[in-house]
């Protein structure tokens, strides 16, 4: 049986070549100036405005990547069933449950965690503290992340809209009424800041 000839595969586009020189010429001609391709199992993503290139395993969740690999421990693992909201992060502008997302699916995504929200000095943090919107605090990061995503898309949410947005977040301590107060106060503050910013221009 004749031995099967070895194929050389372009890591950028997948085109096959019979000889290494053919592949080399193709890369220099077609992909000159391109960055190094991400290897199999590799992803690139932005977390809290920092860019990462990482090797991930097929069974890694986004939660595991953020919490255990990157060390951003604000996101919490409450249920590991997608039912509590404690592991919520913002991905491409929308809140997602990081325990239900595979890290391998997050290539090219822009992610914001509670640490990023706090680092930006978002007024939600202060409003949550002032209005005692937590007791044990375990679920609080998920609530803050979900609330921030709501306010990013709705500058003046009604109480019903807030309740609907937070419907996927569970608090064992039962602090639900305080979240509504904190979010409405934050929304008012953000509107004043936005108005003042426009007036200054």
PELINWO-V241785 format. One record per pair of residues at least 6 apart in sequence whose ideal C-beta (glycine too) atoms are under 6 Angstrom apart, sorted by the first residue. I is the first residue (numbers start at 1). GAP is how many residues later the second one is. Records with the same first field share a line. If there is no record, write none. Layout:
I: GAP, GAP
This chain:
7: 9
8: 9, 12, 15
9: 7
10: 16
11: 26
12: 19, 25
17: 6
41: 14, 15
42: 13
43: 11, 13, 64
44: 9
45: 7, 61, 64
46: 64
47: 64
48: 68
56: 47, 48
60: 43
61: 38
62: 36, 39, 41, 44
63: 24, 35, 36
65: 38
66: 6, 9
67: 6, 8
72: 41, 43
74: 39, 40, 41, 67
75: 12, 23, 38
76: 10, 62
77: 10
78: 6, 8
80: 19
82: 15, 18
84: 86
85: 57, 83, 84
86: 53, 56
87: 10, 11, 12
88: 7, 54, 57, 58
89: 9, 22, 24, 56
90: 22, 55, 59
91: 18, 20
92: 17, 18
95: 51, 54
114: 27, 30, 31
117: 31
118: 7
123: 63, 66
124: 20, 23, 24, 62
127: 55, 58, 59
128: 54
131: 47, 50, 51
132: 46
133: 42, 45, 46, 49
134: 6, 41
135: 38, 40
136: 37
139: 32
142: 27
143: 26, 36
146: 20, 23
147: 36
150: 7, 15
151: 36
155: 36
156: 31
159: 21
162: 18, 21
